[in-house]
Amino acid sequence: MSTGHLFVIGATHHRTPLEVRERLALDADGARALRDQLAALPGLREFAVLSTCNRIEFYGVATGAEVAAQVGGAFCRRQQFDPAEFARFQLDLRDEAALQHLVEVAAGLDSQMLGETEIFGQMKQAYASAQAAGHTGPVLNRAFQKAFQAAKQVRTQTAITTGQVSVANVAVELAGTIFGGLEDARILLLGAGEIGEKTAKAFQSRGAASLTVASRRLERAMELATTLGASALPFEQREARLAEFDIVVCATSTPEIILPQAAVRAAMARRPARPLFLIDQALPRDIEPTVAELENVFLYNLDDLARVAEENRAAREAETLKGRAIAGEKARALWQQVAAQVTASDPAPAREPARPGADASVPETR
């Protein structure tokens, strides 16, 4: 008789390059279809899907060792991705190790930018979606809720969040290096989601006064522009007006390139003496990578920004070790609480609603 286990499988920035993460990224329709497919998978008692710019992860409680592999297989088929290639990058953890990973991700200890806080909101959204759909049960409900509590403790008891640890702050620091002061810089934000908004606010906090917002939904661009005290621009004018801006932040959820090399080259022909700083925060990427070959153009994607952030990481390594020790302690205690339910051959009914008052608040993410 098979013994149940708790697992996490997936692919993250640690072993998976950006060009591969693009191919693994789930859009909203694909994520819904895959969750429906997994809900019907025999032996998968509970599950949740976490999909961000830096990771795709499946947390689950299964009745047999083969179920995690079946989850991975279903994902690869949906993405038309070679399972053998996926195996080269795959994260695969079980039981207590899976719980420790869950805590470390929630706390920002496993992030590309150590100590960033965006992942916490993204995990809460992933959990709330799974819970609302009835895909979680007694094990994952407890696991996620305790992980959120532990993550807050890690951030409170360590200094991992010190320094420029967010994409937004790193981008602003780079812009300051390129342009000196930002008071006269003209900034275009393409995409009106949370990540783009945070970056825009970070620029404003450093003195940037000229900000324009464009989104595929003009009403959303106008709404965010009002919040920021900025101007709004119709999305379809982005290429024609590109030469007017010094800094362009791209943070859309579109699967297509929105700034091709030809458009950037044409813009630079109209402003050859002034540099253009392009920040691509999207996955899949918004800006054609060959744009980086153009003279006086500075293009940074998510992996580039993370490499810059590494300069600040060394000073926080001791805090990282302290945080991982806390995560390990919490994971051991949590495993002791859920082990019997996970390994039971005749488990309690799966995917039961979380207990009343469970923390499932969901901040909006891009």
Secondary structure, 3 states (H helix, E strand, C coil): CCCCEEEEEEEECCCCCHHHHHHHCCCHHHHHHHHHHHHCCCCEEEEEEEEECCEEEEEEEECCCHHHHHHHHHHHHHHCCCHHHHHHHCEEEEHHHHHHHHHHHHHCCCCCCCCCCHHHHHHHHHHHHHHHCCCCCHHHHHHHHHHHHHHHHHHHHCCCCCCCCCHHHHHHHHHHHHHCCCCCCEEEEECCCHHHHHHHHHHHHCCCCEEEEECCCHHHHHHHHHHHCCEECCHHHCCCCHHHCCEEEECCCCCCCCECHHHHHHHHHCCCCCCEEEEECCCCCCECHHHHHCCCEEEECHHHHHHHHHHHHHHHHHHHHHHHHHHHHHHHHHHHHHHHHHHCCCCCCCCCCCCCCCCCCCCCCC
